[in-house]
Amino acid sequence: MRPLISAALAVAAFALLVGCTGRPEGVTPVTPFDVARYEGKWYEIMRLDHSFERGLDNVTADYAIRGDGSVDVLNRGLERSKCLWKEAEGRAQFQGSPDVASLSVTFFWPFAGGYHVFALDQEGYQWAAVSGPTRDYLWILARQPDLPAETRDRIVETARGLGFPVGELILVDHSPTRCPPPA
């Protein structure tokens, strides 16, 4: 009986971890995807609220390709009221082919989360829409701290069409600050 319980627990743990890296039904990752063009700094334009980013402004994500093909991730945001920069470092790995924008990101091993680019400025890699493992996670990113309203609205409408709760999106403040820059 004990091996059966152990096997059941192993399967449940695996399902839990895989479920965190999955993607919402109907959300298709961008193909073709060029991680070399995606590399660099991105500004968070809009997001669905979560405890790990709550109250943060001036949020950015920096992506750097590693020699093994994985991607270093540095997320940074400002808690403006305290003049305190918060950071999270992680690593992303492709879930399959590197020309499909579907990755697993780990900030705290062994827990990974899905990172699925489902809309992208294919010509210039100037904006992207990213889903997590469920429709509760949505980020709109850009290479600049702002996007033209018509571009932002078009991305939001794409997300709405995929069933994301876009009425709950937060517009991220990237206004200048008197807080010293992060070290």
FENGI-V593224 format. One record per backbone hydrogen bond with DSSP energy under -1.0 kcal/mol. NH is the residue of the N-H (numbers start at 0). CO is the residue of the C=O. E is the energy in kcal/mol with one decimal. If there is no record, write none. Layout:
NH:CO:E  NH:CO:E
This chain:
4:0:-2.0  5:1:-2.5  6:2:-2.5  7:3:-2.3  8:4:-2.6  9:5:-2.4  10:6:-2.5  11:7:-2.4  12:8:-2.7  13:9:-2.5  14:10:-2.6  15:11:-2.3  16:12:-2.4  17:13:-2.9  18:14:-2.6  19:15:-1.2  20:17:-1.1  26:23:-2.1  29:116:-3.1  32:98:-1.1  36:33:-1.0  37:33:-1.4  38:34:-1.6  39:62:-2.7  41:60:-2.5  42:141:-3.9  43:58:-2.5  44:139:-3.2  45:139:-1.4  46:169:-1.6  47:137:-1.8  52:49:-1.9  53:49:-1.3  55:52:-2.2  56:77:-2.9  57:172:-3.2  59:75:-2.8  60:41:-2.5  61:73:-2.4  62:39:-2.0  63:71:-2.0  65:69:-3.2  68:65:-2.0  70:91:-2.7  71:63:-3.3  72:89:-2.6  73:61:-2.2  74:87:-2.8  75:59:-2.5  76:85:-2.3  77:56:-3.2  78:83:-3.3  79:77:-1.3  81:78:-1.5  83:78:-1.8  85:76:-3.2  87:74:-2.2  89:72:-2.7  90:105:-2.0  91:70:-3.1  92:103:-2.3  94:101:-2.8  99:96:-1.8  100:29:-2.5  101:99:-2.5  102:114:-3.0  103:92:-2.8  104:112:-3.0  105:90:-2.8  110:107:-2.2  112:104:-2.6  113:19:-2.4  114:102:-2.4  115:130:-2.7  116:100:-1.8  117:128:-2.2  118:128:-1.3  120:126:-2.3  121:119:-1.7  124:120:-3.1  127:140:-2.2  128:118:-2.7  129:138:-2.9  130:115:-2.6  131:136:-1.4  136:133:-1.5  138:129:-2.4  139:45:-2.6  140:127:-2.9  141:42:-2.1  142:125:-2.1  151:147:-2.6  152:148:-3.0  153:149:-1.7  154:150:-2.2  155:151:-2.5  156:152:-2.3  157:153:-1.9  158:154:-2.3  159:155:-2.7  160:156:-2.3  162:159:-1.9  163:158:-2.2  165:163:-2.2  167:164:-2.2  168:165:-1.5  169:46:-3.1  171:44:-2.6
